[in-house]
Amino acid sequence: MRIYKLTITVVILCTAIVTGAAVLQNDQKQSTSRKQNQSTTRQGAQDIRSHWPIAEYKKQKSNSTTINSTENTGSTQSCGVRRGKHNKRHNNSEFMVSPGNTVAVIHNHWFNNLPALPTAQSSAIVVGEVATAQAYLSEDTKGVSTEFNVKIEEVLKNDGSIATSPGNMLTIERLGGRVKLPDGTIGQYWVAGQEMPKVGQRYVMFLKSDSPEQAPTILTGYAIRNGLMAPLDEAVGTFQGYQGKAEATFLNELREAIAAPPTTPSK
C-alpha cells in the first residue's frame, strides 16, 4: 500500500512539473510574440510617417527654442527661430514630448459630426501643392506641430479670415509631428486618425482659421493623384466614400456643396 501511495505521489509531482514547464514555455512564446508584434507595429508606424518632417529637441535658456527641420526630401535645414505667440499656443500639450515619452497619440474624436465635405465648418477651401514642410516644438518643448507652405492653385471658398489667392504661398498647420530626441530616437506624436500632407503632392484642403495671427489649421483634405482623389485622413466611414473618385467629379460635387445653402437641423 505504501509503495502504491508513493507511486501516485511521484506521478502527481511529475505531472505538475511537466505542466508547469509547458505553461512557462507557452508564456515565454507569448511574450516573445508580443515583443515581435510591438516591434513590427513600431516599425510600421515609422514607415507610415517617414515623410513627416523632424524637429530637433533642444531646450534653450531663453524663451526661444532652436530646432532643425528635416523635410521629406531628406535635407536638413538649421533654423534658429523665435516662434513667439505661435509656439506659446501649443504649450502644455497632451503630447508631453520628452526623452522619456517617444510615442504619444491624442484621441479627441475630432471627426465626430464632421461630414466628408466639411464646407460649412471650413473658413477656406483651397486647391494647391505642398511646397515645404517643417516641424516645430512648442515654447515649453512639450508640444509639436507641423507647418506646410502650399502654393495655391484655386480658392474654392474663403470667408475672408484667411488672406490668400491663386499663385500665392499659404502657410497652414496641423498638430503633431516627429521630434529627434537627445539620444537620437525619433519620437512620434499625432492625433488619432490624422495624417500629414506630403511635399510635392496636390491636395484639396479644408482649412479653419481661429485668428488672423495664427496659421490656419487643416480640418481634413484629399490628395489628388493621377486625376483621382484619396482621403488625407483615416477616419473610417467618414471620408472613404471619395476614395478613387475622379478629380473633376469631386470638384463639381464640392462646388455644389459650397453653393448649397446651409441646412437647418430638424427640431
Secondary structure, DSSP 8 states (H G I E B T S, - for coil): -HHHHHHHHHHHHHHHHHHHHHHHHHHHHHHHHHHHHHHHHHHHHHHHTTTS-EEE----SSS-EEEEEE-TTS-EEEEEE--THHHHTTTT-TT--BTTB-EEEE---TTTT--SS-TTT-SEEEEEEEEEEEEEE-TTSS-EEEEEEEEEEEEEEE-SSS---TTSEEEEEEE-EEEE-TTS-EEEEEETT-----TT-EEEEEEE-S-TTS--EEEEEEEEETTEEEESS--TTTSGGGTT-BHHHHHHHHHHHHHS-------
